Amino acid sequence: MQAFWGKGPKELYGGVEYWHTPERCGWLQKQGEYVKTWRRRWFVMKQGKIFWFKSDVVTPDSVPRGVIDVNKCLSIKGAEDTINKANAFEISTHSDSMYFIADTDKEKEDWINAIGRAIVKHSRSLLEHDRPDYTNG
């Protein structure tokens, strides 16, 4: 169907070539959206988006199972106490909170730091973009 409409994965996902040179990638568990079981997924973070896949073999033909736009993220923080699971963290948006579980505490901290930096970077670029230009007097 994508080929019929002339849109490949690159056009569908904001031009992000998620299949090579990710900023961060690795296995995490996430809860299903409807059936709340924990599922292991391969996550790829690149250019302000976090994609997840069933497999760690990601090609231009791979279709993400989901995507989080970092510019919609308000916060990221540890969530072991909230969901009672080790190495858990939470990403919050205006409308939702999603929980993830890393394999180790170090991986959890690495994901929190990487996503946190992306949130800050994106919010800074929004502020600079929206800042009034006072140079034209």
URPEBEL-V801146 format. One record per residue. RES is the residue in one small letter. PSI is psi in whole degrees, -180 to 180 (999 if undefined). Layout:
# URPEBEL-V801146
res->RES psi->PSI
res->RES psi->PSI
This chain:
# URPEBEL-V801146
res->m psi->-39
res->q psi->-45
res->a psi->-36
res->f psi->-41
res->w psi->-4
res->g psi->18
res->k psi->117
res->g psi->-177
res->p psi->-37
res->k psi->-44
res->e psi->-35
res->l psi->-27
res->y psi->43
res->g psi->26
res->g psi->8
res->v psi->121
res->e psi->78
res->y psi->-11
res->w psi->-7
res->h psi->155
res->t psi->60
res->p psi->155
res->e psi->-33
res->r psi->143
res->c psi->158
res->g psi->172
res->w psi->136
res->l psi->159
res->q psi->143
res->k psi->155
res->q psi->142
res->g psi->152
res->e psi->-40
res->y psi->-52
res->v psi->116
res->k psi->40
res->t psi->156
res->w psi->130
res->r psi->140
res->r psi->126
res->r psi->152
res->w psi->121
res->f psi->140
res->v psi->125
res->m psi->127
res->k psi->135
res->q psi->46
res->g psi->15
res->k psi->146
res->i psi->115
res->f psi->153
res->w psi->150
res->f psi->161
res->k psi->-30
res->s psi->156
res->d psi->3
res->v psi->99
res->v psi->123
res->t psi->173
res->p psi->-22
res->d psi->-8
res->s psi->135
res->v psi->120
res->p psi->145
res->r psi->-19
res->g psi->169
res->v psi->141
res->i psi->128
res->d psi->118
res->v psi->-31
res->n psi->-10
res->k psi->-4
res->c psi->131
res->l psi->-39
res->s psi->162
res->i psi->134
res->k psi->161
res->g psi->148
res->a psi->25
res->e psi->-45
res->d psi->-32
res->t psi->-46
res->i psi->4
res->n psi->39
res->k psi->140
res->a psi->148
res->n psi->28
res->a psi->148
res->f psi->164
res->e psi->135
res->i psi->126
res->s psi->138
res->t psi->-178
res->h psi->-35
res->s psi->-10
res->d psi->161
res->s psi->135
res->m psi->142
res->y psi->145
res->f psi->154
res->i psi->124
res->a psi->164
res->d psi->-32
res->t psi->164
res->d psi->-38
res->k psi->-44
res->e psi->-41
res->k psi->-49
res->e psi->-39
res->d psi->-42
res->w psi->-45
res->i psi->-45
res->n psi->-45
res->a psi->-46
res->i psi->-40
res->g psi->-44
res->r psi->-40
res->a psi->-39
res->i psi->-47
res->v psi->-46
res->k psi->-45
res->h psi->-40
res->s psi->-35
res->r psi->-43
res->s psi->-33
res->l psi->-44
res->l psi->-44
res->e psi->-35
res->h psi->-37
res->d psi->-6
res->r psi->133
res->p psi->149
res->d psi->109
res->y psi->6
res->t psi->-15
res->n psi->13
res->g psi->999
